[in-house]
Every structure is written in structure tokens, then in C-alpha cells.
Amino acid sequence: MPRLMPEKARTMKLKIDDNGAAVLQDGKPVYVDTDGKEFALDGAHLYGRVRDLTTEAAGHRKAKEAAEERLKVFGDIDPEAAKTALNTVANLDQKKLIDAGEVEKVRAEAIKATREQYAPVEARMKELETALHHEKIGGSFARSKFIADNISLPADIAETYFGRHFKLENGAIVATDQHGNQIYSRNRPGEPADFEEAMGILFDAYPHKDAITKGKVGSGGGAQNGGDVKTVNKTVKASALEAMTPTEKAAFFAKPENAGLQVVDA
């Protein structure tokens, strides 16, 4: 389960103007976090979120107390010993139809037959899950306005590096940082960041972002890289990239000298 807070605790303070008054944005007070980033905080939204979490915590506490009360009935009974005793009684009941020594054999055969029957269904489900992953996450990269407006790389190549930070949970896209912690929204405290906001946060943390930011990519002399791939004047052939596996693409663009390369057809 991802932690709600990153390893380094964040703090935030209210932004004050020269007259000592709180700075507002769209009627909301502006706060500054540890990294110096500014964001408007919706107090009503935050209050509602805190109220919901408080109610949820109270419900969990009551459920825990009720469970502990029910467990008192069993006293010091050993769960494993109780399970063994129940299995023994079940086998004795089944002896009316099948010899007790054959019960496990019959049970194993039944499980095997069930697994064989549903194996194609499981395979189809995995196939559909993979297709859903490609459509949801790959499609988000392809349709991303943030990537189109800010990153000089094609969406599929951006996905090669940043795609490892996104996964599907219960059909929803979840973003994690370099430490594996879930990324939460800066504008909606307590709620997960959506794809566009998470992409912006990940891009801000990328150490070579200046090299692939639109409008900042410079031109330079040719550079030789490993394998048969050659880059000249900060370009790389699309055919050379297509010959690479996703892992090779990620490693290629992770090299500082390759950051910001323009993909060309010829």
C-alpha cells in the first residue's frame, strides 16, 4: 500500500503580500511548499476531505472493536488445531460415500478439472487487461496536452521513460514517484493526481528536463553512440529507434548526450 507522504516531509506556508495580506488566486489563498512551488488551496474542499477521513477512521475503529469482541468467544483456541479438527470431521462425514483415504485424491482431481476448464478464460482476461493497460496508459501519453506543449520528444518515446511511473489499479491510472510512493494532487490535497498533473510533477523532477523541453533544445555537433545508432546535429533516425526494444529505447534516451534528440524519418 503506497504511503500518503513522501520520505521527505513537506511543509507549506501562506503567501503574504507587501501589505501583510494573504495573496489570493481565484478567491483561494495561495500557499508555498518546501520546493518553492505555489498553489491555491481550496479551504472548503480540504475541510470536506478532513471530515470524510475522520468519519472513515471512526468507522474502522468501531469495526475493529466489534471484531475483537467477537473473537473473545473463542478464548485461547488454536486456529490451526481447530481447522484440523474440522477437516477430520468433514472426512468422517464423507466416508459414507468415499473411503476417507481417497478424499484428498478426489478433491485434487476436482480442482485440476476446474482449473483446466477455466484456463482459457483466465488467459483471455489477462489479454484484455494488457489491452486495457495499453489503451488507458498509452492513450494518455498519446493524448497528453502537457507532453505536446512542453516536451520535444514524441509521445511514445516519452512513454518509454516515464511510463514506468504509471499503472492501473481497479481500472484507474495511478502515478508513483521515483521512490514508488503514490503521487498526490497539489491542488486537491488528499486526492491522487490525475495523469496530466502527475506527468508535470515527474517532468519537473527529471534531471535532464532542460534538454528535452520545447524551446530549450539546442543544436550541437554530431555524437556517436553505442551500436549502429548515429546522431548528427541532435537528430536520430526513426528507423533506428524502431529497431530497439522498449528497454533499449529507455536506456538510449537516459544518456545525457542523447537527451533532446529530434526524431527524423530519413
Buried (B, 14 or more C-beta within 10 A) or exposed (E): EBEEEBEEEEEBEEBEEEEEEEBEEEEBBBBBEEEEEEBBBBEEBEEEBEEEEEEEEEEEEEEEEEEEEEEEEEEEEEEEEEEEEEEEEEBEEBEEEEEEEEBEEEEEEEEEEEEEEEEEEEEEEEEEEEEEBEEBBBEBBBEBEBBEEBBBBBBBBBBBBBBEBBBEEEEEBBBBBEEEBBBBBBEBBBEBBBBEBBBBBBBEEBEBBEBBBEEEBEEEEEBEBEEEBEBEEBBBBBEBBEEBEBEBBBBBBEEEEBBBBBBEEE
